[in-house]
Amino acid sequence: MKTVRPPEIVLYPSSVVLVTSSYQGKDNIITLAWISTACFDPPLVACAIRDTRYSHGLIKNSKEFVLNIPSENLVRETDYCGQVSGRTVDKFAACKFTRLPGSKVKAPLIQECPVNIECTVTQIVHLGTHDLFIGEVVAVDADEDVVEENSISFEKLRPLAYTSGDYWTLGNSVGKYGFSKKS
């Protein structure tokens, strides 16, 4: 038997990223878990941000951002960047993060994050409490030690996941894409 619940967000776990942005010399970092791959060709990602957040205006005006994927060793810094506002705190300094220049965008990369996805905004969709920023991936920067056979090794990356208030790491792989047809 099933229990009918009121509408709520239950699509968890979600990836956790540190989104960097820059506009008119002001850099910021925001922690987001409401992100997704949106399209394969062209490569598009989507992230939902409330219009009251400092990063919202930076991204809306600059039309670019970077999705920085933190490893589990950065869970404290990742949480912190979601708890304080960039209007009053330099999160790069507070977390002792190193800014690296992007190869395609002006928003900085976070050196301490093993994977950085540079994006340019192609569309902003107003959804209600959040705006959905759709970004085209224009470059992916990855530490050599998380690249294996020309792709990102998530086992080596050890990314964070979020489930309605908790941070998690990934468990074991339980199958490879297409394995069910290989009988």
Buried (B, 14 or more C-beta within 10 A) or exposed (E): EEEEEEEEEEEEBBBBBBBBBBBEEBBBBBBBBBBBEBEEEEBBBBBBBEEEBBBBBBBBEBBBBBBBBBBBEBBEBBBBBBEEEBEEBBBBEEBEBEBBEBEBBBBBBBBBBBBBBBBBBBEBEEEEEBBBBBBBBBBBBBBEEBBEEEEBBBEEBBBBBBEEEEBBEBEEEEEEEEEEEEE
